[in-house]
């Protein structure tokens, strides 16, 4: 009987130490960005360079692409990077460029823009393959 009472008192003591907040009090805090979310058109460009292209040639392409946002006002955002995937599925594509537009009309201005055409002239002698995908985010 003493053991049962001791177990009962231990259980009561343990239960009194546990935080009894209702689970509804632990809802994750949801914050909203005060900046209105708008759809943007993403223009994803992947390059595979020729084996004969030197690091200096490739650097020239990177630099030329990087100048486009200052030359074409329709580009709203720009970023790029080198493939870093351990999966081995890149099929030789090494560079990814992401160009953001507010509209399809802005992209339509970008594609034939003289600065973009000049960039393509820098790129073309070194390009083995290209993959372009556009999507709305």
Buried (B, 14 or more C-beta within 10 A) or exposed (E): EEEEEEEEEEEEEEEEEEEEEEEEEEEEEEEEEEEEEEEBBBBEBBBBBEEEBEEEBBEBBBEBBBBBBEEBEBBBEBEBEEBEEEEEEEEEBEBBBEBBBBEEEBBEBBEEBEBBEBBEEBBEEBBEEEEEEEEEE
